[in-house]
Amino acid sequence: MAVVVVHEPGEWFEETLGAFAAQDYPNLRFLFLLTESSVAAQQQAASEMSANNDDTGSIALESHIETVIKMRLPKAFVRSLGANPGFGAAANEVLRLVEGQNGFFLFCHDDVAPEPDAVRLLVEELYRSNAGLVGPKIVDWDDPSRLQTVGLGSDRFGEIDQPIEEGEVDQEQHDGVRDVFVLPSAFFLARADLFRELGGFDPDIDFSGEDLELCWRAHHSGARVVVAPTAKVRHRGEFAERRPDLASQTRAARNRVRTVVTLTGRARLPGRLLELVVLTLVELVVGLFTGRFRSAVASLRALVGLVPRIPSIISRRRAIAGVRQVPEREVLGLQQRGSARLASFLRSRETSTFVGAENNVRRWRQSTTAPVFAWVGVLVALAFGSRSWFAEGIPTVGEFLAFPESPRELLSSYTNGWNPNGLGATSPNPTGWGTLSVLSTVTLFRMGLLHTIFILGLVVVGLTGLWKLATVFPSTRARIAALLVYAASPLVGGAMAIGSIDTLVAYASAPWIIHTLRRAVGVATADPDTATSDLADGLLELSWPERLRRTLQAGIVVALAAAFTPAMLIVALVIAILLALSSLLALAPWRTAAQYGGLGCLAVLVGAVLNLPWITSWSWESISGPTPIGDPGRGLGALAAFEVGPTDFAYLGLALYLPVLAAVLLGRAWRLTWAIRSAAIVVTFGVLAVLADRGSLPVAAPEAGVLLAPIAVGLAVSAAAALAAFDLDVRGGTFGWRQPLGLLASTAVLIGLAPGVYSIGDGSWNAPTTTLADLIDRTLPDVDDTDGDGDFNVLVLGDARILPLQGTEYRDGISYNVLSDDGLDVRDRWAAPSTRGDDIIVDALDQIAAGSTQRAGRLLAPLGIRFVVVPKFDGVISTPADPLTPPLGLSDAIDEQLDVVAFPDLPTVDVYQNSAWLPTVSLLTGPTAEASTSAGDVSLVRADLTNATPAFVTSDHLSEAVDDLEVGTLHLAVPYDSNWKLTVDGVDIEPRRAFGVTTAFDITEPGVGTLSYESPGSRSLLVGVQIVLWLLALFAAMRVSVPLARRRVAAIDDETLISLDDAASPLPVGLDPGLDMTGSIGVIADPGFDPDGDPDADAVVAESVTAIEEEFAAERESGVDLAIDADAVDAAPAADVTDGSAPAAPGAPDDDGSDDDPEVPA
């Protein structure tokens, strides 16, 4: 019985039916199972088949699939499934529709064309080899001289090992009959009794992997699985093109891992799971080197996906427990040792899909060894350049601040409604805090390790994104050039030296933004054989759901980048506009340009929505940062050389601009398109960086490194385009100016790598050993060592470029930070929310600058400011050898204050102590408590602030604090906020404003006080909404599906179509097709017959099978219908029951001993 599952066949289906009809095996019946979409697509399929010159074309136009089948196979049975449960579940219907233990099932896809003798040869080999399953040699549909598979191997992790190389020519090198572990489900023969005892295919595997699971169980039962290469079958094998929604690596990995955990023995299962975890981690690393990272991620997702499927896995293991008839060590002996996937990763050749002008083609791609060496070299260089950091830790230079010790603290800070940065305020907290807490799971919550991995990982993420973007070039040489140019950019060393996370985030995200946008548009790797054509882009035809899914991926990239560097939202928008305009300039299709612009804007919108509600607190200053004092003075040359930090021989990097020009002049077709796009990015962002450096823009611009990162991407893509143009457009042509220019561009790439290579020699990226943050921390006293003085704040004043954190602009280039005494951590790098307290600081600074007060300390006292720090040097931007000009007169004006006293002279910072300060949490009594009820500068200057004692020392907003309180006023040095709660002996105290700006509680009775911050209910709601939005975006972008119910197959008429046990004839003596799973003998065997030792065994088999065939042919010619009752057939619905042919195989006599044909119930 041949079982053919049909799903939306094309014009080739007519050829498939013709091949089935031409089989020379006389006892072959057909059962066609039509999926739901096949029924719906019958008219369309018929129209496609009409394109044939066959004289049945006109009939096909007016009929449907069933009629087409009946035209070629009049006695075939056709059934409509009413659904599309997958190949395995659909093929299992044969267990209900066909009765009997004898005979065979031949399972077929709808896109195969067997040779006329294929079925007969498979039956012969099944008898000869005493096999349970036997498969043919499968060759290419269009070119039968090319092999597809001759059986498959598998390792213990379920990875398929394909011994046939892509496009391998059939020279009979694989024509020996042999045992294999897997037979492709496209075409194979199975004993009916074995298939029934196995329970058919796994119904929970819809697509991909059903053949592995069935064959694995067959091995457990003791049955042989062999391949008979003399039987040849052509196969189209275009599953990815026919069902792109199902041909996913994630689905295949999920089914593979499920098969492993359900079929591995109980004793070996724990070790196998551990091996899977280790192997998956190794695959992630190796996949990164070889460009197969997505496959490794699919394996990781499949492994994690086991957790919610544990109940179904346990149920499945119990259901198949009876199948295990042989020791598992015997099954393991049939599997390949080691990992088939890792072996395939390291093979020297692979194929890739390229996009041509009219269709997609698969061609050999160059050796993968060179990319592996390039990646290893880059990562070794990164590790070598950071070697001091591995030993001594990352210095707290710039934004490289330590992570909190506990990820729970970081997560609580994100979900809490209070933002402690600056003076503190109830404000939406940065999305980046929540992101870092989630990332801590990667390092098993070891925050120090996460700190190192995060900073160095940003470089690796950027390089990975650039490598993915460079896949638009089919040349491995061009991809490697792009990788090396981007890796060697002085931007990396400069960002490391100054501690700029903003620059590293831009470096990491810029190539991913361009890559995800071009994927959303459908721009793919162009076919190198179209080099002489005018193909502007290799464009894929994408459905709108798929296009939107890819746009969502781009939006997630933008959202992640903006979570750490808000300016990337603007950068991404500019990139999208540039890609659209440059595509028009390159004469690409206008739809491509429109999609770049439209989908890019949509991705930016997604990035903004995913950062809600934090984005509502943004201001332009928080995006761009404050303006520094005067002209930054880098100049065009320094910017072009990416000198954002100390870089030796940076001028050599200017050589990388030559390939930008060369790519435009040398390139043609899609090389020219990408050359123009990259040049547009380089020129536009270069102009913006220069104008920002000169202060010529109407608004403040982000720091230089953020604007230079897209330029680095543009230079890398230009280098790849130049080399691709040299390979395809210049080399081999007539000698002229193009050849020297191409050679110069290649040489310029090598020269441009020098600064980046040289920067790794220091081992710490030239970062200072003593940082400004460390100096401030060492200079100021710890709270625990202040003899009960209480908590305090620090006001840092100076040039925005050397402040330890992103400051708030005052005026005239002077900015300020407010730091707490808790020490700095990574949360402090995000801009502080603007509050009423900032007005108090600005007013005090105005009076200091105007000389209108000598009591500025009192003006700052309600804010808990105990120290004022004016930095001179930071060791990076401002050094003793090359200092920045300090704010003119700032230190002198502070020296004039009577209540602000200077510390002994320090070489790097000026430190002043405010003698009138109030602790950040203090109990005010007497005149000080009374003074807190007044507001204004005059009352503060005159107030007595000496009656204050610290309270709730070291308390914070994340937990309740308890302290004994006396009668007085509890003062909090935070802007007034009613969300702060105080209870004394369980009695709530209402807050009020103190000094017109801060928060206070009047205590009328002594007692035990409890101070806490109570987040607004809206904050929890907004956090919940944001988390849901992220989960929805991730699920949609990753095409994650969670089945909520088991798949159902529509009800089919359950009448028996065929009985394989009818009309039995004796089997030839001496042929034993093997024992079934219960150990009973399937046919009469001659114990003295040894097919392996008889030189005439093949002849005996052939003669025996021929005898069977002749016997059944005679019965058929006599008009005897061995299985089907004509009346029952006529009574059945026309769409479900058709005439039958002769039985598939001889069976045993009926139970009553007669050979009469039983009636099939209607």
N, C-alpha and C positions, 0 to 999 in steps of 0.2 A: 504494500500500500504506500504510494507516494503521497506525502502530505506537503502541500505547497501553500504557504501563507502569502497572500497577495495584498500589497498596500500601494495604491496610487501608481500602477505600472505606467511606463512610458511606451514609446513606439517600439522599443526592443522586446516588449512582451510577446509580440507575434513570433519572434525568433525563438524565444524560450518555449512557447507552446509547440512550435515545429520540432524543436529538439526532443521534447518529451514524446511527441507522436512518433518519432523516428526510432525509438528504442527497439532493439531486436530481442529484448527479453519478453516472451509472450505473456507471462502471467503477471502483468503489471497493471494495477488500478491506480486511479488518481482521485485525491480528495483535495479540492481547492477551498481554502478558508479565506473569505474576503473580510477585511477590516472595515470598520465604519466609514473611515475616510475614503476607502476604496469604493464603497457603494456610492458615496456622494460624488466621487470623481469619475464615475463610469463614463459619462458623456464626454468629459474632457479627455480621458484616456483614449476613448474611441476616436476622437478627433485627431489626437496625436498619431495614432496608428494609421490613420488614413493617409499620412504622408508617404507610406510605403507604396511602391509600384505594384505590390501584390494585388491580384484581382479581388481580394477580399476587402480592399480599402473602402469601397463604396458601402459595403455592408456595415463595416465598423463605424462609419459616420452615423448610422441610424440605429445602432444597437449599443449594448453595454458589455461589461467585462464578461458576464456569464455567457452571453451569446457568442462572444469571441472564443471563449474556452470551448464551448460546445461545437463550434465550427471545426476545430482541430481535433478535439478529443470528445467525440459524441457520447461516450459512455462514462465520462468523468462525473464525479459527484461535486456539487458546488454548495457551499454553505456560507451564509452571511453571519458574521459574529455580532454585528450591531454595536461594536466597540473596537477599540484598538489597545488590547491589553499587553501587547508586546509579542515578540516571536514565540518565546517559550510557552507562555500561557495560552496563546492561540493554538500552537501545535499540540498542546495537551488535550485538546478537544478530540483528538483521534482516539483517546482512551475511552471516551463515551460513545463515539459513533461507530467504532469498530470493535467487534468482539473476537475473542480467541487468543490463545497463547502461542500458537504456531505462526509461522510466517515472519515477515519482516516489515519494518517501517522505514521508508526512505524520506528523510526530512530535507526540504528544499526551500531556498529563498525564491523569490519571483524573478530574479535577475541572473539566472544560471542557464547554461545551455550545454548539457552533457553530450559527449560523443555517442553515436548510436549504440556502441557496445558497452557503455559505462556501467549501466545497472547490472548487466550480465556478468561483467568482470568483477564487480563488487560482491555479488552473490557467490561466485566461484571462490573468491579469496576468503570470504567469511567461512565457508566450509573448509577450505584448505588450511587456514590458519587457526581454526578452532577459536574464532574471535566472537566478541559480543558486539563490537562496533567497528565499522570499517569505512574509510573515507578515500576519496580519489585524489589525484593530482589536480590542483586548481590553477588555471592559467588565466592570463589577461583576456578580457572580452574582445578587444579590438585587435590584439596581437597575440595569438595563441602560442607564439614562440617565447613569450615572456612568462615566467613563473610568478604565481602569487603565493601559494602555499603548497607544501607537500607534507602535511601534518605539522603540528606545533609542539614545542616543548613548554615546560613551565617550571618555575622554581617553587620552593615551599611557601613563598609569599604571594603566589598567584600571579606573578608577572609572566606574561607570555614571552617565550623565546622564539623568535622567527629565524630559522636557519637560512631562509632565502633572502638575499639582498634585493633591494628595490630594483626592478627591471632586469633581474638576472635571466639570462637566456637559457632555455631548456635544451640541454645537450645530453639528456638522459643520465645526467650525473646523479640524480636523486631517484632513479627508477627501481631501486631495490625495495622489496616489501620489508617493513620494519615496524616495530612497536613505537607508538608515540603517546604522549600524555594527553593531548587535546586534538580533537578534530573540529574544524570550523563548522558552525551550524549551517553554513551555506548549502552543504550537500553531504550527507553521510547516511549510511545504512545501519540500522540497529535491529537486533533480534527483538521480536515483539514481546516475548515473555520477559526478557531482561528489562525492556523499557517499562513494562507494567510493574515489575517488582521494584524498580527504582522509583516509581511514582511519577515518571515523566520529568520534564524540566521543572526547575524551581519556580513556582508561580510568583514569588516575590521579586524575581529579577525580570524587569520589563525589557530592557534593551542593554546589550553589551555584557558579555560574561556568562550567558546561559550555557554556552557550549563547555566552558571550563568547568562549571559546577557539575554538569551532567557527567562528563568524562571522569572527573575526580571521584564521583560516587561510583561510577562503573569500576574503576580500579579498586576501590574499597570492597566491592562485591566479588572481586577475583576475576572479572571478565577482562579479556584482552582488548586493547584498542589499537588497531593497526591501520596503516595506510597502504593502499594498493595503487601505486603510481601508473600502472598500465591503464587504469580507468582515468579518463581525462574529462574535465568539466571547465567550460569557460564561465567566468564570473565578472560582472561589472564592478561590484564592490564600491558603489558610490553612496554609502550610507550618509556621510557627512554632507554631501550635496543634497540628497533627497530629504534628509531629516536633520537640518542644522540645529534644531531645537533640542535634539536628543543626543547628537554626537558630541558629547562633552566629556572632557577628561575627568571631571568630578563624578559624573554618573558611573563611568567605567571603574574609577578607583573605589567608589563606594561599593559596587557590586563585587569587586575583586576582594576587598578587605572582608566583606561579609562572608564570602565563600571560604576564605582562610579560617575565620574564627568558627564557622559552623562545621567544617570538615576536618579540622586539626584535632587529633586525639586529646582526651582530657589531660593526660599526663604531660603532653608537650605544649598545651595551650598557654600556660603562663609564660614559659620561655619564649614562645613564638610572639606573644604580644610585646614582650620586652624587645625582642629583635626588631619588630615592626617599628617601635618608637625610635630605636637607634638608627635603623635604616632610613626612616623618614627624615630625621635630622641630617643625616649624611647626604641624602638626596637634595635637601634644601641648599646645602653648601655647594655640592657638585652641580646642581641645576643652575645655580647662579653663574658658575663659570661657563657652562655649556649652552646657555640660552634656553634651558628647559625648566626654568624656575616655576612656571605655571603647573607643570606636571607634578613637581614636588609639593606645591601648595595643595593640589588636588588630593594627593596622598595624605597630607596632614589633615585636611578637612574630613576625609573619609575615616581616618583614625579617630578623630574627635567625635565624629558622628556615630560611632559605635555606642556611646554612652546612652543616648535616648532609645536605642534599639536593642538594649540588652534583653528585655522580655521576649521579643520576637526571635532573637537569636537562640535563647534557651529553648524556646518552643520548637524551633527548627532542629536543634541538635537532638532533642528527644524523638522527634518524628523520624529521623534518619538513623537512629541508633541501630536498628536492625539490619541496616545495609552493611555494616562493618563485618565482613566475613574473613578478612585476611589481616595479619599484623600490619600495623602502620609502618613499620620499618621497611616492608616490601614496597609500599606505595612511595615512601621517601626515596627508595632506590631508583624509582622511575623518574624522579624529578631532578632538575638541574641543580647542581651545587652552587652555592653563592647567590648573588643577586643578578637576575637577568637585566633589571633596569639599570643598575650601575654599570654593568658590562656594556649595555647599549649606549649609555652616556659617554663612555670613553672610546667608542668606536671612532675610527678615523673618517668615516663617511656617513652622511645622512642626506635626506632629501628635504626640500622645502617647496612650498607652494608659491608660485609667482603669478602675478596678474598681468595678462597681456591685453591687447587691444580688444579682443573679442571673448576670451575665455581664460580660465585659470589652468595652469599646468604645473606638474610636479617635475622637478629636475634635480640632478645631483648638486649638492652644495659643497663648497670646498671643505677641506679638512677642518675638524673642530679642534685639532691639537693646538694650532696657533692661538685661538682665543683663550684656551686654557692657560697657556704659558703667559699670555698678556695679562689675564686676570690675576694669576698667581704673582706675577711681577708687580702689578699695581698694589695688591693687598700686602705683599711683603714690604713694599716701599712705605705704605701707610703705617704699618706696624713698626718698621724701623725708625721712621720719623717721629713716632710717638713713644719710643722705647723708655724714655725717662718718665713718662706719665704712668706707664705700667708699673714702674718700680716705686715711684714717689707720689703718685696720685696726680690728678689734674689740678693745676693751680687755679685759684679763685680770681683769675684775671677777667676783667670785663663782665660779661654775662655768664661765664662759666662758674656759676655759684653752685654750692653743694645742694643735693637733693635732701628733702626731709628724711629723717631716719625711718619713718614708718609710712608706707603707702596709704594706710588708713587715715593718717593725718592729712595727707594730700587730698584724698577723696573727700574727707569731711570738710576741708577748706572749700572744695569745689561745690559741694551740695549746700554749704552754709550760706546764709544770706549776707554775712558780714565780710567785706573785703578789707583786710588789715593793712594793705599797702598805704604808705603815706600816713595820714592822720586817721585813716579808717573811715568806712561809710557802709551803709546798707546799699549794696550794688550787685548786679549780676557779676559772677566771678568768671574768670577766663576759662574757655573751653580747654585750653592747654593743660590746666591742672587736672581735669578729669582724664584727659588723654594720657598723661604721664602715669596716673594711678593705674590705668588699664594696662599700659606697657610694662608695669612692674611685674605682671604675671609672667612675662617672658624670662625674667631673671629670678623667678621664684621669690619675689618681693625683697630682693637684696638691692637696696637703693644705691649703694656705692657702685656696685657693678653696673646698674642701670645708667648711672651718671656717665661712666666711661663709654658704655656701649652707645648711649644716645648721641654723644658728641662725635665720636668716631663713626658711628653708624650713619649719621647724616651724610657723610662723605660717600659711604658705600651706597646708600640709597640714591644719591645723585648720580653716581657712576652707573648704577643699574638702570636708572631711567634713561640715561644717555645711550647706553647699550641697546635698550629696547627701541629707542627712537631711531638709532642707526640701522635697525633692521629694514628700513625702507631701501637701503642699498644692498643689492644681492652680493656684493663683493666683500669677502671676509677681510681683505686688506683695508678697504675703506672703513669698515666697522672698527677695526683695531686702531686705525689712525684717529678716528673720532674719540674712542675711549682714552687713548694716551694723551691726546691734546686736552681733553677735559680734566683728566686726572692730574696732569702736570701744570694746570693753571695756577699762577701765583696767588689766585684768590683763596685757595685752600690754606696755604701757609700763612697768608696775611690774616685771614679770619681766625686761625688758631692762635696767632701771636697776640692779637688784640682781644681775644675772647668774645667774638661776635657770633652769637647764636642766630641773629637775624640774617647775617650773610650766609651761614651754613644752611639755614632753612631755605633761603632762596636758591642756593646751589643745589640742594637736594630736590626741590620741587619744580624748578623751571623746566628741566627736561621732561619730567613726568607730565606737566601741563601740556606741553607741545605734543608729546606722544599720545596721550589719551584723547586730545582733540583730533589729531589726524586719524586715530582709529574710529572715533565717532563719525567723522566725515566719510570714512571708508577708504582712505588712502593706505595702500599696502605696498608690499615689495613688488616692484615692477619686474617683468620678465626681461632678463638680460639679453635675450635674443631679439628684443624689440629695440635695441640700441640705435638702429638706423632709422626707426620710424619716428613720427612726431608725437609720441605718446607723452602727454604732459604729466600724467599721474597714473599709477596703477590703482584703479578704482574698483572696489568691491561693491556688488549690489547688496545693500543691507535693507532689511525690513525696518519699518519705523520703530517697532518695539525694540529691536536690537540696537538701532541707532540711539534711541533714548536711553537704553541700558548703558551703553558706552559713554554717553554724555553724563549720565549719573556718576560713572566712575571718575570722569574728569572733575565733576563737581566735588566729589569726596576728596580728591587730591587738593583742590583749591581750599576746601574747608579745613583740612589738616594743616596746610601751610599757613592759612590765616589764623588758625588757633594759636600759633606761636609768633607769627609775624603778620600783623594785620595788613601791612602794605602789600602783601602778596595778592590780596584781592584786586587791588588796582593794577598790579603788574600783570596778573592773568588776563584782565580785561584788555590791556594794551597789547598783549601777545595775540589774543584772538583777533583784534582789529588788524594788526599787522599781517597775520597769516591770511586774512581775507583780502586785504589790499594787494599784498605781494602776489597772491595767486592770480588776481586779475592782471597784474603787471606781467606775469609769466605766461599769460594767455591760456591759463587753465580754464576749464569749463566754468561758466558763471555760477552754476549750481554749487560747485565745489567752494568757490569764494563765499557764496551766500551761506552755505552750511558752516563754514569756519566762523563767520561772524555771528550767525544766529545761535548755533550750538555753543559757541564760546561764551556768549552772553548768558545763555541758559545755565552753563556750568558755573559761571560766577554767581548767578542768582542762587543756585543750589548751595554753593559754598557759603554765601551770606546767611541763608536760611538755617543751615546746620550750625551756625555760630550764634543763633538766637538762644537765649536773650542777651548774651554778653555784648553782641554787636550794638545794642541800643545805647550802651554806655560809651561808645567810641566817639572821639573827636578827631579832627584832622591832626591835632598835635600828638594825640596818642598813636596815630598811624605813622606820622612822619618823624616824630621826635622834635625836641626844641632846636632852635637855630643857634649854632655856635657863635662865639665872639668873632666878629670880623669875617674876612675871607678865609675859608679853610686852606686855600693856597696849594692844593695838590698840583693843579695844572693839568693840561691835556696829556702830556707825556706820561705822568705818573698814573693817571686814570687809564690810559690805553694799555699800560703795562700792569694793571691790576695791583698797584701798590696801595693796598688798604692797610698794610702793616709793613714792618721791616722786611724787605726782600732784597737779597743780593742778586746782582746781574739781571734785574727785572727788565732792563731795556732789551734784552735778547728776546723777550716775549713778543716784542713788536713784529718779529718775523712772521707770526701767525696770521697777520693781516694780509699777507701776500696771497695765501690760498683763497681768501674771500674774493679778491679780484680775479684770480686765475680761474676759479670755479665758474664765474659768470662769463668769462671770455672763452673758456674751453668747452663748457658743458652744452649739451643738447638734450632735447626732450625732457625726461623727468629729472636728469641731472641738473639741467638749467633751472627747472622749477624750484628745486630745493636750494640751489645756489642763490637764487633771487630771494627766496624766503629767509634764508639765514643772513644774507647781506642786509635785508630790510631790518631785521632784528638788531644786528650789530650797529648799523648807522643810527637808527632811531634811539635806542637806549644809550648809545654813545653820546648823542647830542643832549639827551636829557641829563646824563651824568655831568657833562661839562657845564651846562647851564646851571645845574644845581650847585656845582662846586663854586661857580662864580656868584651865586646868589641872584641870578637873573630870572629865575622863575617867579611867577606871581604868588606862589605858595611855597611853603617849606617842602622839601623833597625827602624821601626816605634816605637812610644812610647810603653811602656810595656803594658798598658791597651788594646791597639789594638790587641796585640798578645795573651793576656790572655782571651779575650772575647770568642773565639772559644773553649778554654779550659773549660770555664764555661758551654758552651752548651754541650760539651762532658761529663762533670760530671753529668749534668741533665739527659741526655739520658741514661748514664750508670746506674744512680739510677733507672730510669724507667725500664730498661732492667733487672736489678737485681731483682726488685720486681716482674716483670712479670715472670721471670724465677722461682722465689720462689713459686709463685702461681701455675704455670703450670707444672713445672719440678721437684720441690722438695717436696712441700707439698703433703702429701698423699703417698709418696714413702717410701721405706724401710729406717729405721733410719741409719744414718751414718754421715760422715763429712759434707755432703751437707746441712743438716738441721742447724747445728750450724753456718755454714758460712752464710747461708741465714739470720738467725736471727741477726748475727753481722752486716751484710750489712744494714738491716733495722734500727738497732740501730745507726749505723754510720750516716745514713741520718739525724736522729733527732739531733745528736750531731753537725753535720756540719751546721745546721741552726742557731746555737747560735750566731755567730758573726754578721750575718746580722740582726737578731732580736734585738740584743743589740745596734746596730748602730742607730736605730731610736729614741732612748731615748733622744738624744741631741736636737732634734727638728730642727736643721739646718745642720745636717750631719757633724758636727765638722768643718764646714767651718769658716774661720777667719772673725771676724766682721770688721776688718780694712784690706783692701787689698792693694797690691802694686799699682794697677791702681788708687785707691782713693788717696793714698799718693802722687803720682806724680801729679795728678790733683790738689790737694790742695796746693802743694808746689809751683807750677809754676803759674805765673800770667795769668789772663784771658786777651784776646785781648782787650776786652772793657775797661779793667782797666789799660792799658799800656800807657795811656797818648799819644796816637798817635804813638806808636813805631811800630805798624804793626804786620802782621802775622809772625809766626816763626815755626821752626821745633825743635824737641828734639831728641838727639842721646842717646840711652840707651845701655850701655855696661855691659857685665857680663856673668855669667854661663847661658847656654841656659835653664836650668831647672827653673830658677826663673825670667826670663824675662817675662814681661806682655803679650807678643805675641810670635808667632813663629818667631824666629830670623833668621838672615843670618849669617852663620858661617864665622868667621874671621880666626882664627887659634889658636892652643893650647887650644881648648875647649872654647874659648871666642867667643861670638856671639853678634850681635847688632840688634837693631830695630831703625827705624826712624819714629817718631810719629809727627803728625801735632798738632797744637794748638786747633783743633776743638773738642778734646776729643775723647775717644775711643768708638766705637760701634762694633757690631757683624761683620761688613765687615772687620775689621782689623785683625780678627783671621785667615784669609786666607793669605798664603804666598805672600809677595810683589814680583812684577816682578823684575828681574835682569836688571840693567841699567848701563850706563857709570858712573853715579853718585856713584855707589857702588865702582868703582875703585878709585875714589877720596877719599872716606872714608877709604878704605883699605890702600891707600898710606899714608894718614895722620896718621893712627894708626901705620903703620910701622915706620914712622919717630919719633912718640912719643916713641915707644918701643925702638928704636935704640938711642934715645937721640940726633938725628941729627937736631932737630928744637926746638925752644922755641916759635914758632909762629903758632902752630897748629890751633889756632882759625881762622887765616886768610885763612888757607888751607880749612877749613870747611865753611867759610863765604858764598861763592857763592851758597851753598846748603841751605841757610837760617837757619842753625843750630845755635840756640841761647843758648841752654842749653845742657849739657852733664850730664847724670845720671848714677851712678853706684850703683845698688841695693845691699844691704847686706842681708836683710831678706824679705821674702814674706809672712810669717805667716803660710805657709803650708809645703813647701819642706825645707826651711831654716828658723829656728826660733831661738830666743835668747838662748833657752835651747839646741837646737841641730842645730847649724849653719853649713852651707856649707862653705868649705874653699874658700875664695874669690880669684879671679885671682891674682897671686903673682905679686906685684909691679905695678899693673895697676893704682891705685889711686896715688901712689907716682910719677909715670911718668907724670900723668896729672897735678899734683901740680907743676911740673917744668915749665909749660907753662906760659909765661908772659901775654898772652891775654886771658887766661882761668882762671877765678877767682872762688875760692871755696866759697860756701854759708856757713853761720854759721853751725857748726857741727850738723848734724841730726842723730838720733840713728839708723834709718833703711836704709837710702840711703845717698850716697854722691852726691851732686848737684854742678855743676860748670856752670858758666855763661861765654859765649863767648862775649868778649867786642868788637870784630871786626866783628860781624855778620851783614848780610844784610837781610832785611825783604824778605819774600818769593815773594812778589810782590813790587817792589820799583822803583822809578824814580832816575836814576843815572845822575849826572851832573859833570861838571868839570873834575878833574883828575880821579875820580872814573869811569865816563863814558868812559874816554880814556883807563883806565886800563882794562875795560871789553873786549877790542879788542885783548888783549894779552892772551896767554895760558901758562900754566906751573907753577910749584911750585915757581920758583925764582921770576917771575913777581908778583905772588900773595903776597909773603912775602914783597916785596918792594912797593906794590901798596898802594895808599891812598884810603881807603874805607869809608871815613867819609862823603862824599857827596852823601848821599842816603836818600831819604824820602819815607815813605810808600805810596802805591797807591792801589786802588781797595781793601781796607781792607774788610776782611771776604768774599771775592769772592770765587767762586768755579767753577768747570768744568761743572756743570749741567745747569747753566743759564748765560745769559749775565750780565756783570757788567759795570757800567758807572761811569766815574770819569773825572774831569778836569785835563788836562795834560799840562805841560810846555815843552819847548824844552829840550831835553835830551835823555836818553836811558831808556826805560822801560825794567826792568830785571825781569825775572821769574826764581825762584829757582827750576826749573825742568829740567831734561835732555832735550837737544835740540829736539824739535818736531815741525814740520811745520804745524801741525793741529791746533796749537794755532793761533788765528786770532786777530789782532788789527786794528781798524779803528779810524781815527781821523777826525772828521767832515765829515764822510762818505768816506774818502780816505783810501784805504788799505795800511798798512805798512808791508813790507816784513820782516820776522824774520831772525835772524842770530845767530850764536853761540856766546856765551859770556863766557869768561874765559876758552874757549876751550871745555866747557861741557854743559853749560846751555843755555837758550833761551833769546834773547833780541830783541827789536824793537827800531830803531833809529827814533826819532821824530824831524822833522825839523821845524814844525810850531805848535804853541800852539793851543789847541782846546779841544773839548769834545771827550774823547776816549771811545771806546766800546771794551771790552775784552771778548773773548768767545773761547770755544773749539768746533771744528767742527769735528764730528766723520767721519772717512772714510766711503765712500759709501759701501765698502766691509763689514763693520761691520754690517750694517743693513741687508745686504743680508745674512750673516752668521747667524745672530740671527733669521731671518725668516726661514732659512733652519733648524736650530735647533728646532724651535718651531714646524715646520711641522713634523720633525722626531719624536718628542715626541708625537704629536697627533696621528700620524700613529701607533706608537708603542702601545699607550694606547688603541686605537680603536681595533687594532688587538688582543691585549692581553685580552681585556675585551669582545671580540666577539660582538662589537657594530655594528649594522646594521641600516642604514638609508634608508628606502624605498624612492626611487626617483620617483616612479610612482605607480599607483594602480595596484594590481595584476589583471591579465587577465586570464579568463578561455577560453580555445580554443573553437571555435564554435562547437556546437553540433547540429545535425539535430533537428529542432524545431517542428517536427510533434508531435501531441498529441498521447501519447501511450495509455492513459486510461482516461476515463471520469467517475468521481465518482458520477455524477448525473444521469447516465444511469440506465435503468431498475429498476425504483423505485418501492418499495413495502412499504405499510404503516408501520410505526413504531409502536411498541406496545404502547397502550394507558397506560399512567401512568408513563412513563419513560422520564424524562427530562434531557438530557445531559448538560443543562445549556444554558444560554444566550450567544450569540456571542457578540463581542465587541461593536456592534452598538445597542445592546439591543433587537434585534429581536429573536423570539423563533425559535430554531433550529429544533424541532420536535413537533408533536402533543402531548400535555400533558393533563392529567386529573387533573383539579384543586383540585379535592377532594382527590387525592391520596397523601399520606404522607409517603414516604419510611422510614423516621426516626421513625414514630409512628406505623408502621404496623409490627407486629412480623413476618409476612410471606413475608416481602419485599424481602429478599434474594431469596426465592423460586420463587416469581413473576419474579424477574430479570432473574433468570436462565431459567425459562420456556419460557420467552419472547425471550431471545437470542437464545434458542434452536429452537424455532419456526422459527426465521429468518434463522438460519443455515439450517434447513430442507427444507425450501422453496427454498433457493438458490441451495441446493444440488440436488433437483428435477429438477430445471431448467437446471443445468449443465448436468445431466444424459440424459435429453431430447435432448441434442446437441445444445442448444441455446447458442451462444457466445454473451454475453451481451455488449461487448464494442469494440471488435477488428474486423476489416474487414480483412479477410484472404488475399484478393487481394492486399490490401494496405500493408499488412505485407510482402507479397512475393515481392512486388515491391521495398521495402526499402532495403538498403544495409544490407548484412548479418551480418556485425559486429555491427549493430546499432539496428535493430528491430528484435525481436523474437516473438514467440507465447505468448499469455497471458493466464492467468488462469482466474477464475471467479472474478467478481468485489470485491473490498475490503469491501464495505458496501452498503446497499441499499440507493437509492437516491430518488429525487422527479421526477415526470413524466416530459417528455420533454415539451417544450413550446407549442408544437402543440397538446398536450394532448395524444399523442400516446405512446405506449410502444415499438415501433420498435427500433431496434439497429441502431444508426447513423453510417455512415461510417467515418472512421478516414482518413483524407486527407493524401495522400502519400507524 
